[in-house]
């Protein structure tokens, strides 16, 4: 799991995700109610994990320093859809020791009208050419081969994972890319 520039040494062991829809209720005559759909609210992603070993408490302090960074950041999770989220909760689940720290966390993602359909920008061709080909608009695309990951593609083209994900809004889960899929690299 990764948030901003912090990468967990191993994934937290418990994950939950909560979806919420805001509703309004108005009483109408004869004991009935009228419900009004006010739309989706933020998704809340919670988890629990532990750091173990000589540097366990130092690792928790590194995570805590990320908590204090302002603004949202890119949350990349092995199961959830990648999200632009706020780190809103971090707590110790027990008294920490130098070699063992158990913690809980929560991230909130605002609803911005998720769209799971593929989109290409006008003038860009995501469907032609081979690995590392350039389109008419000057964009450079990489064709995913067997065994490749977004991390590996980013490293191959000298990009950070965050930059590569930003270039490819059509990829909703960077942990799931398919052979033959086009990934924009420039």
C-alpha positions as CSV (number, residue, x, y, z in Angstrom):
1,X,0.0,0.0,0.0
2,X,1.2,3.5,-0.7
3,X,0.0,7.0,0.2
4,X,1.8,10.1,-1.2
5,X,5.5,9.1,-0.9
6,X,5.1,6.7,2.0
7,X,5.1,3.0,1.1
8,X,4.1,0.5,3.8
9,X,6.8,-2.1,4.4
10,X,4.0,-4.7,4.3
11,X,0.3,-4.2,3.7
12,X,-1.9,-3.7,6.8
13,X,-3.8,-6.9,7.7
14,X,-7.4,-5.6,8.0
15,X,-9.2,-3.4,5.5
16,X,-12.7,-2.1,5.2
17,X,-14.4,0.4,2.9
18,X,-17.6,2.2,3.6
19,X,-19.8,3.7,0.9
20,X,-22.5,6.2,2.0
21,X,-25.4,8.0,0.3
22,X,-26.8,11.1,1.9
23,X,-30.6,11.1,2.2
24,X,-33.1,13.7,3.4
25,X,-36.4,12.7,5.0
26,X,-39.4,15.0,5.1
27,X,-42.6,14.2,6.9
28,X,-45.8,14.5,4.8
29,X,-49.4,14.2,6.0
30,X,-50.9,11.0,7.3
31,X,-47.7,9.7,8.9
32,X,-45.6,9.2,5.7
33,X,-42.2,10.4,4.7
34,X,-40.7,11.7,1.5
35,X,-37.1,10.6,0.9
36,X,-34.8,12.8,-1.1
37,X,-31.5,11.4,-2.5
38,X,-28.8,14.0,-1.8
39,X,-26.1,11.9,-3.5
40,X,-23.1,9.9,-2.6
41,X,-20.9,11.0,0.3
42,X,-17.2,10.3,0.8
43,X,-15.9,6.8,0.8
44,X,-14.2,5.9,4.1
45,X,-11.3,3.4,3.9
46,X,-10.2,2.0,7.2
47,X,-7.6,-0.5,8.2
48,X,-5.5,-2.0,11.0
49,X,-1.9,-3.0,10.8
50,X,1.2,-3.6,12.8
51,X,4.9,-2.9,12.5
52,X,7.2,-5.5,13.8
53,X,11.0,-5.6,14.4
54,X,13.7,-3.4,15.7
55,X,12.5,-0.3,13.9
56,X,8.8,-0.7,14.5
57,X,8.2,2.5,16.5
58,X,10.5,4.5,14.1
59,X,8.3,3.2,11.2
60,X,5.2,4.3,13.0
61,X,6.7,7.8,13.5
62,X,7.4,8.0,9.7
63,X,3.8,7.1,9.0
64,X,2.7,9.7,11.6
65,X,4.8,12.4,9.8
66,X,2.8,11.6,6.6
67,X,-0.4,12.1,8.5
68,X,0.6,15.7,9.3
69,X,1.1,16.6,5.6
70,X,-1.6,18.9,4.4
71,X,-4.0,18.1,1.6
72,X,-5.0,15.0,-0.2
73,X,-2.7,12.4,-1.8
74,X,-2.8,9.4,-4.1
75,X,-3.7,6.3,-2.2
76,X,-2.7,3.1,-4.0
77,X,-4.0,-0.1,-2.4
78,X,-3.7,-3.7,-3.7
79,X,-7.5,-4.2,-3.7
80,X,-9.2,-0.8,-3.7
81,X,-9.5,1.5,-6.7
82,X,-6.7,4.1,-6.6
83,X,-8.1,7.3,-4.9
84,X,-7.2,10.8,-4.2
85,X,-7.8,10.7,-0.5
86,X,-7.2,12.6,2.8
87,X,-5.4,10.8,5.7
88,X,-7.9,11.6,8.5
89,X,-7.2,9.2,11.3
90,X,-4.2,7.5,12.7
91,X,-4.1,5.9,16.2
92,X,-2.2,3.4,18.3
93,X,-4.3,0.3,19.0
94,X,-2.1,-0.5,22.1
95,X,0.8,1.0,24.0
96,X,3.7,0.9,21.5
97,X,6.9,-0.9,22.1
98,X,10.2,-0.4,20.3
99,X,9.8,-3.7,18.4
100,X,6.0,-3.8,18.0
101,X,3.3,-1.2,17.1
102,X,-0.3,-2.0,16.3
103,X,-2.2,0.9,14.7
104,X,-5.5,1.8,13.0
105,X,-6.0,4.4,10.2
106,X,-8.7,5.9,8.0
107,X,-8.7,7.7,4.7
108,X,-11.6,9.7,3.2
109,X,-12.1,10.0,-0.5
110,X,-14.6,12.7,-1.7
111,X,-17.1,11.7,-4.3
112,X,-16.2,13.4,-7.6
113,X,-18.4,11.5,-9.9
114,X,-16.4,8.3,-10.5
115,X,-16.4,7.2,-14.1
116,X,-15.3,3.7,-14.9
117,X,-15.4,4.0,-18.6
118,X,-12.3,4.4,-20.8
119,X,-11.6,7.9,-22.0
120,X,-9.2,9.1,-24.5
121,X,-8.4,12.8,-25.0
122,X,-9.2,14.3,-28.4
123,X,-6.3,13.9,-30.8
124,X,-4.7,11.1,-28.9
125,X,-4.7,7.5,-30.1
126,X,-4.5,4.9,-27.4
127,X,-5.1,2.0,-29.8
128,X,-2.3,2.0,-32.3
129,X,1.4,1.2,-32.5
130,X,3.8,-0.8,-30.4
131,X,5.6,-0.2,-27.1
132,X,6.8,3.3,-26.7
133,X,5.1,4.7,-29.8
134,X,4.2,8.4,-30.3
135,X,0.8,9.5,-31.5
136,X,-0.1,12.5,-33.7
137,X,-0.5,14.7,-30.7
138,X,3.0,13.9,-29.4
139,X,1.8,11.6,-26.6
140,X,3.9,8.5,-26.1
141,X,2.2,5.2,-25.3
142,X,3.5,1.9,-24.0
143,X,1.8,-1.4,-24.8
144,X,1.7,-3.6,-21.7
145,X,3.4,-6.9,-22.1
146,X,3.0,-10.1,-20.0
147,X,4.3,-9.7,-16.4
148,X,4.6,-5.9,-16.5
149,X,3.4,-3.6,-13.7
150,X,2.7,0.1,-13.4
151,X,5.6,0.3,-11.0
152,X,7.9,-1.3,-13.6
153,X,6.7,0.8,-16.5
154,X,7.1,4.0,-14.4
155,X,10.7,3.0,-13.5
156,X,11.4,2.1,-17.2
157,X,10.4,5.6,-18.4
158,X,12.0,7.5,-15.5
159,X,8.6,8.4,-13.9
160,X,7.2,8.2,-10.4
161,X,4.1,6.0,-10.0
162,X,2.1,9.1,-9.1
163,X,3.1,10.8,-12.4
164,X,2.2,7.7,-14.4
165,X,-1.2,7.3,-12.7
166,X,-1.9,11.0,-13.3
167,X,-1.1,10.5,-17.1
168,X,-3.5,7.6,-17.2
169,X,-6.9,8.5,-15.7
170,X,-8.5,5.7,-17.6
171,X,-6.7,3.2,-15.4
172,X,-8.8,3.0,-12.3
173,X,-6.7,0.3,-10.5
174,X,-2.9,0.5,-11.2
175,X,-2.5,-2.9,-9.6
176,X,-4.6,-4.4,-12.5
177,X,-3.4,-3.7,-16.0
178,X,-3.9,-6.1,-18.9
179,X,-1.6,-7.4,-21.6
180,X,-2.1,-5.2,-24.7
181,X,-3.4,-2.2,-22.7
182,X,-2.1,1.2,-23.7
183,X,-0.4,3.2,-21.0
184,X,0.6,6.8,-21.6
185,X,4.2,7.5,-20.6
186,X,4.7,11.0,-21.9
